[in-house]
Amino acid sequence: MKDYGISVLTQYQMEVFGTHKVRGAILCDTDKGLLLLKETRMEESRICALAKYMSS
């Protein structure tokens, strides 16, 4: 997952200072703070609805 995780990070406009493998995820130290990158099996529509709910 680590190689895939790093390739996913290149899709976002942020500077990544370092990554650390943690249980089932990748902890990323970025210019936007610490982010946890984890694989999910949700449908895209559910992810969009969840993101909309979290931003309100």
Rosetta constraint file for C-alpha pairs under 8 A:
AtomPair CA 1 CA 5 HARMONIC 5.80 0.50
AtomPair CA 2 CA 6 HARMONIC 6.17 0.50
AtomPair CA 2 CA 21 HARMONIC 7.47 0.50
AtomPair CA 2 CA 26 HARMONIC 7.03 0.50
AtomPair CA 3 CA 7 HARMONIC 6.34 0.50
AtomPair CA 4 CA 8 HARMONIC 6.26 0.50
AtomPair CA 5 CA 9 HARMONIC 6.42 0.50
AtomPair CA 5 CA 26 HARMONIC 7.20 0.50
AtomPair CA 5 CA 37 HARMONIC 7.06 0.50
AtomPair CA 6 CA 10 HARMONIC 6.78 0.50
AtomPair CA 7 CA 11 HARMONIC 7.42 0.50
AtomPair CA 8 CA 12 HARMONIC 7.78 0.50
AtomPair CA 9 CA 16 HARMONIC 7.99 0.50
AtomPair CA 14 CA 30 HARMONIC 6.68 0.50
AtomPair CA 14 CA 31 HARMONIC 6.31 0.50
AtomPair CA 14 CA 32 HARMONIC 7.06 0.50
AtomPair CA 15 CA 30 HARMONIC 5.52 0.50
AtomPair CA 15 CA 31 HARMONIC 5.49 0.50
AtomPair CA 16 CA 28 HARMONIC 6.85 0.50
AtomPair CA 16 CA 29 HARMONIC 5.96 0.50
AtomPair CA 16 CA 30 HARMONIC 4.35 0.50
AtomPair CA 16 CA 31 HARMONIC 6.66 0.50
AtomPair CA 17 CA 28 HARMONIC 7.68 0.50
AtomPair CA 17 CA 29 HARMONIC 5.49 0.50
AtomPair CA 17 CA 30 HARMONIC 5.53 0.50
AtomPair CA 17 CA 31 HARMONIC 7.52 0.50
AtomPair CA 18 CA 28 HARMONIC 6.01 0.50
AtomPair CA 18 CA 29 HARMONIC 5.26 0.50
AtomPair CA 18 CA 30 HARMONIC 7.28 0.50
AtomPair CA 19 CA 26 HARMONIC 6.50 0.50
AtomPair CA 19 CA 27 HARMONIC 5.59 0.50
AtomPair CA 19 CA 28 HARMONIC 4.50 0.50
AtomPair CA 19 CA 29 HARMONIC 6.14 0.50
AtomPair CA 20 CA 26 HARMONIC 5.72 0.50
AtomPair CA 20 CA 27 HARMONIC 5.12 0.50
AtomPair CA 20 CA 28 HARMONIC 6.54 0.50
AtomPair CA 21 CA 25 HARMONIC 6.29 0.50
AtomPair CA 21 CA 26 HARMONIC 4.71 0.50
AtomPair CA 21 CA 27 HARMONIC 6.24 0.50
AtomPair CA 22 CA 26 HARMONIC 5.69 0.50
AtomPair CA 22 CA 27 HARMONIC 6.52 0.50
AtomPair CA 24 CA 38 HARMONIC 6.81 0.50
AtomPair CA 25 CA 36 HARMONIC 6.68 0.50
AtomPair CA 25 CA 37 HARMONIC 5.62 0.50
AtomPair CA 25 CA 38 HARMONIC 4.58 0.50
AtomPair CA 25 CA 39 HARMONIC 7.24 0.50
AtomPair CA 26 CA 36 HARMONIC 5.83 0.50
AtomPair CA 26 CA 37 HARMONIC 5.09 0.50
AtomPair CA 26 CA 38 HARMONIC 6.53 0.50
AtomPair CA 27 CA 34 HARMONIC 6.92 0.50
AtomPair CA 27 CA 35 HARMONIC 5.91 0.50
AtomPair CA 27 CA 36 HARMONIC 4.67 0.50
AtomPair CA 27 CA 37 HARMONIC 6.31 0.50
AtomPair CA 28 CA 34 HARMONIC 5.62 0.50
AtomPair CA 28 CA 35 HARMONIC 5.09 0.50
AtomPair CA 28 CA 36 HARMONIC 6.11 0.50
AtomPair CA 28 CA 37 HARMONIC 7.27 0.50
AtomPair CA 29 CA 33 HARMONIC 6.09 0.50
AtomPair CA 29 CA 34 HARMONIC 4.77 0.50
AtomPair CA 29 CA 35 HARMONIC 6.60 0.50
AtomPair CA 30 CA 34 HARMONIC 6.00 0.50
AtomPair CA 30 CA 35 HARMONIC 7.24 0.50
AtomPair CA 42 CA 46 HARMONIC 6.44 0.50
AtomPair CA 42 CA 47 HARMONIC 6.54 0.50
AtomPair CA 43 CA 47 HARMONIC 6.47 0.50
AtomPair CA 44 CA 48 HARMONIC 6.26 0.50
AtomPair CA 45 CA 49 HARMONIC 6.23 0.50
AtomPair CA 46 CA 50 HARMONIC 6.07 0.50
AtomPair CA 47 CA 51 HARMONIC 6.10 0.50
AtomPair CA 48 CA 52 HARMONIC 6.16 0.50
AtomPair CA 49 CA 53 HARMONIC 6.18 0.50
AtomPair CA 50 CA 54 HARMONIC 6.11 0.50
AtomPair CA 51 CA 55 HARMONIC 6.19 0.50
AtomPair CA 52 CA 56 HARMONIC 6.51 0.50
